[in-house]
Amino acid sequence: MSRLAQTPRLKAHGTIVLKKLGQFLILLDNPPKLIAELLRQGANHRSRGLAPENFQALQHDLNELFVKICGPEFDIEAWDAVLTLVMTGIEEGLRQAKDKDAKYL
């Protein structure tokens, strides 16, 4: 966390990631729109060279962060289920973008 605070660009991206996560949470009541947004997010990250493993690592780090911030009363199982849904959708968007790219090679 100290590195995040000392690196303006990393801090800015972290803020964007958390805002986007908040947008995904709002869309939980609208599954078709949520799925479309998750797939789009994954496709957008394909050009940045990211892999599903990067999002799995992010999920792990977010779990640790929220447990640390919220304390022992935090329902990590429910939170992890939501994050799994989000990360799986993004990972699928990455895969679909990769498959689309492969068709043109």
N, C-alpha and C positions, 0 to 999 in steps of 0.2 A: 504494500500500500504506500510506503514512503516513496518508492520510485514513481508511482502514479502521480503523487502530489508534486513531484519535482520535474516532471516531464509534461509541459503544456500540451503537446500534441497527443500524447497518450491519455492525458486527463480529458481532453476534448472528445476523443473517441470513446472513452469509457462513459462519458455523459450521453453521447449519441446512442450507445448500446443500451443503456438503462432506459432512455426515453423510448426507444424502439420496443424494448421488452414491455414497457407499460402500454404501448399501443396494441401489442399482441394480446395482453391480458384483457384489455377492453373488448377485443374482438372474440373472446371466448364464447360470447352469446350469439355470435354470427359465424358459424363454422365455415360456410363457403367463402366468405370474405377473408377469414383467418387463413384458410388453406392457401388461397391465392396470394396473400401477402407473404406467407412463409416461403412459398415456392419462388416468388419474385426475389425475396431477400437472399435465398440460396443462390439463385441464378446470378444476382448482382455480385456475389462474392466469388464466383467461379473465376472471373477475370483477374481477381486479386491473388489467385493461386492457393486459395484455402481448400482444405480437405475436411471431410466429416470429423476427423480426429480433433481438429481445432475447435469445433463446436462442442465436442464431448468434453474437452478440457475446460472450455468456458463454463459448461454446465457444472462441472465439479467445483470450479472456483466460485461460481455464484452460490452454490449450495453452502460452501464453507463461509462465505461472506455473510449470507443472511442468517445462518445459525449464530455466527459471532455477534452480529448486530442485534438480533432479536432475542437471543438467549434461549434457555432450555424449554420455554413454553412454545417455541416456534414449531409448527407442524411440518417437519422436513419431508415426511412422506408425501403429503399433499403437494407441497411446493415442488418436490422432485418430479412428481407425476406431470405437473403443468410444464416444467422445464423440459421434460422428456418429449412431450407433445410438440413444444416449440422447436426444439433442436432437431427432432426427427423430420419435421416439415422443412426446415432449412436445409438439412442434409439431403432430403429428396430433391429439393430445388437445385442443389449442387450437382447431384447425379444426373438429373434431367438435362441440365445445361451441358454437362460433359458428354452425354450421349448425343445431344444435338450437335455439338462441336465435332464429334467423331464422324458423324454422317457426312460432313463437308470436307473431310480430309482425304 
